Amino acid sequence: MRVDDLQERVEALAALDAAEPPPAEARAVVDALLTALEEGEVRAAVCSEGVWQAVPWVKQGILLAFRVGRVRGYAPPGCPRTPAPERAATGEVEAAGDSEDGVAFRDKDTLPPRLFGERLGVRVVPGGSAVRRGAYLAPGVVCMPPMYVNVGAWVGRESMIDSHALVGSCAQVGARVHVSAAAQIGGVLEPIHASPVVVEDDVVVGGNCGVYEGTVVRKGAVLAAGVILTRSTPLFDLVHERVIRGDATQPLEVPPGAVVVPGSRAVSSAWGGDRGLSLYTPVIVKYRDDKTDLATALERWLR
């Protein structure tokens, strides 16, 4: 199905009364959209002249997948389903996924975990990881267990999603990015015009980082362990002596090559000042140079 035709059909279905049962064709349209997302033919966000924007019809289609899907059980490959005692006694054993008895997972049947063949060139290490239907992983991506990539997400070539890391719904992660252990790249489906989190090429996201609310981390930036970024978080740039902020209409943007560490700033109230209180804030301490590149070169050996 051509992308233009797919967009037209998704928008027509999304415009129908949500209180009414969706037409029979809706499941086929959802399947076509999720396949197009997995193959990289469409994306939940695109960049035009340096500005990232959500693609509303794609997000409408993902929401439609939840609406038309039916909850069913899933058993991991190679794991036999354990039937309920009363069924086992009579020999009435249904196929894995056809019953809620003894299955490992229950979710919408339109959004099952993805399976990866050799042609995709993706490495998913055993140990409890999952990539949801409708997520794109480029060749050379490495997934360390346990990690999770949600529907609509995009992960570029040769990136690594490390243990206990999350790539949220519709999040956009570029090429050669290391999302370190326990880091979270936030996702967003609604409102449909809200831009998802974007992490551009060659970024290092340190352990236990959190990037949320449509924040854009520009190419080559380094987020040290424990950095938290949201739309309302002021980012203090010591190099250029400025404060970078997002607002209701614009996301917070981390400049290209910025090296960001966790910091603190004194509270403004006299009462808090008297007690030595301070608030968390991220701080740009330098911009990436040859020494920084050497310090992060080890990431390539881990892939």
N, C-alpha and C positions, 0 to 999 in steps of 0.2 A: 504494500500500500504506500502510495506517495505521501510524503510528509504533509503537503498541503491538504490532501484528502483526509489524512488522519486528524489534522488540526480541526478541520471543518466538522468531522463526525464527533470528536471529543467535545467541542464547544456546543454542538446541538444537543448532545446527551446531557451535558452539564446544565443546560438551560431548562431541562424538564423539571416538573414538580417533584421535589425530593420525597414527598409523601406518597407518590405513586410508584409501583414496582417498575424498575427499569426494563426497557424492551429487551428482547432476546439477543439482539445484535450487540448489546453493551459489553458482554463478556469477550466477544471477538475483538472489539475495538480496544478494550483494555489489554488484551494479550498482545495485539499489534503494537501498542504504545510501549509496553514493558519490554518487548523484544527490541524495539528501536532504541530505547534507552540503554539496554545491555550491549547493543552493538555500536553504540556511540553515534548513532545517526541523529539523535535529538538530545538536548540537554535541558536541565531544569533552570539553568542560568547561562547567560552569554555575556561576553565582554565586547563592547563597541567603543572604540576610541578611548580605551582605558577605563570605561565605566561599566561595572557589572550590574546587570539587571535580571530579575526573575523572568521566566517565560511562563506567563499565567496559564496558558492552555495545557502545558505539560503538567503543571501542578493540579489543574482541574482533573486531568486524566488519572493521576495517581489517587486523588481523593475518590474518583469514580471506582477505582479498583477496590477500595475498602467498602464502598457502598454495595457493589454487586457481588462481592465475595461471600462465600459461606464458610463458617468456622468448621474446620475438620482437624483430625488428628494426624500427626506425622511421627513416624518412627525413623531414627537415624539408619542409614544404610548398614546392613550387616547386623542390626540389633533386632532380634525377634520380638514381636509384640506379645505381651503377657495378657491373656484373656481374663475376663472376670471369672471367679470360681464357678458360678452357675453355668457359664458358657463352656468352660473347659470340661466340666463333668459330662456334658452331652456331646462334646466334640464339635460344638458350633464355634469355630474360630474364623473370624472374618479377616480379610486382608488388612495389612498394616495401613492405617490411615482411614479405614472405613468406619471405625468405631472409636469412641472415647476411651475404651478399656485398655489401660496399660500402655498408652502411647507417651512418648517423651515430650511432645509439643502439641499445642493446639493454636491454630491461627487461621486467617482467611485463606481460602484455597486459591485465590488469585495472586497471593504473595508468598509462595513457598521459598525456602532457602534455595539459592542457586547451586547448580552443579557445574564443574569446570572440566572440560576436555583438554587434551594436549594442545590442540590448535590455538587455544586462547593464550597460552604462554604465561598463565598466572600460577603462582606457587602458594598454595594454602597448606600450611604445616598442620599436622593433626594435633588435636587437643582442645576442641570445644569452640572453634571459631564458626561464624556464620556470615554469609553475604546474602542479603534479601533479594528476591526477584526485583528487576528494574534498576539495579545498580550496575554501573560500568566500571570494570577494572581493566586497565590497559595491559598489554604484554609487558612482562618484567616486574609486575607488582608482586610483592612478598607480603603474606599475611601471617603473623606470628600469633600463636594461640595464648589465651583466648581473646579474640577481637570481634568486632561487629561493624558491618557496613550496611546502612539502611537504604530503603528504596529511594531511587532518584539521585543517589550520590554518584559522583564522578571521581575516579582516582587515576591520575596520569601515569605514564610510563616510568618504570623502575622506582616507584615509590614504595616505602615500607610502612605498613600499619602494624605497630608493635603490640606486645601483649597488653591486654586489658584496655586497649584503646578503642574509641568509638568514633565513627564517621557518621554523622547524623543524616537524616533525610534531606536530600537535595543539596547537601554540602558539596563544594567543588574543591578538589585537591589536585594540584598540578603535578608535573613530572619531577622526579628525583627529590621528592619530599620525604622526610622521615618524621612520621607521627609517632613519638616515643611512647614508652610504656605508661599506661594509665592516663594518657592525654585524651581530651574530649573536643571534637570538632562538632559544634552544635548544629542541629538541623531545624528546618522550619517548613511546614506545609501551608499553614494559614496565618494571616491572609495571603491569598494567592499572589499578590503583587509584592510581598515582602521578599527582599533579596536574601538568599541563604548565605551562610558563612563561606568565604572564599579564601583558600590558601594557595598562592601562586607558586610557580616553579622554583625549585632549589631552596625551599624553606626548611629550616630545622625547627620542629615543634618539640620542646623539651618535655621530660617526664612530668606528669601531673599538671600539665597546662590545661586551661579551658578557654576556648575561643567561641564566643556566642553572639547571638542577636545580629547577624548579618555583617559582622566584622570582616574587613578585607585585609589580609596579610600579604603585602606586596612581595615581588620576586626577590629571593636571596636573603630575606630577613631571618634572624635567629631569635627564637623565643627561649630564654633560659628556663630551667625547670621551675615549675610553680607559678608561672605568669598567667594571670587571668585577664581576659579582655572582653568587654561588653560594649554595647552602643553608648552607655552612659559613663564609661570609665574614662577619666582624663588621662592622657598619655603624655608624660613630661619628657621633653627632648633636651637633655643637658648639652648636647653638641651645638644645637642651633638656638638654644634658650627660648623655647616656645612650648605651648601646651596644645596638643592635638586632641580635638574632641569630635564625637559624633553628635547627632541630634535626631529629632523625630523624623526627619526626611533624609538624612545622610548617615551612613554607617561610620563607625570608627575605622580609620585606615592607618595601618602600620607602614611607614615609608619603605621603599626598596632598600635592602641591605642593612636595615636597622637591627641593632643588637639590643634586645629588650630584657631587662631583669626585673625581679620583684623589688619594689621599694616601698617607702612610706613617706607621708607628709604630716606635719603637725596639724591638729584640728584648729579651726579658727576661733572657737569660743574661748573666752577667758577661763571658764570653769575647767574645760578640757585641757587647756594649756597649762593651767596650774598643776594639773595631775599628770602631765607629761604624756597625754594620750596622742596617738597618731593613727592615721588611716592608711590602708593598703593603697598603693598606686604603682602601675608599671612605669618604668623609667628607661629611656633610650640612653645608654651610656657610651655608645660608639656606633660607627657604621662599618660594615663588613670590609675587611682588608685581607691581604695575603696571610697574615697570622691567624685571622679567624678562619679562613678557608683551610689552613693546615690543621687547626684544632678540630674541624668537623670532617676532615678527609676520611677518618676511620669509618664513617657511615657507609662509604662505598664498599668497604671490605665485608660488611655485614650482610650485604644483599646477595 
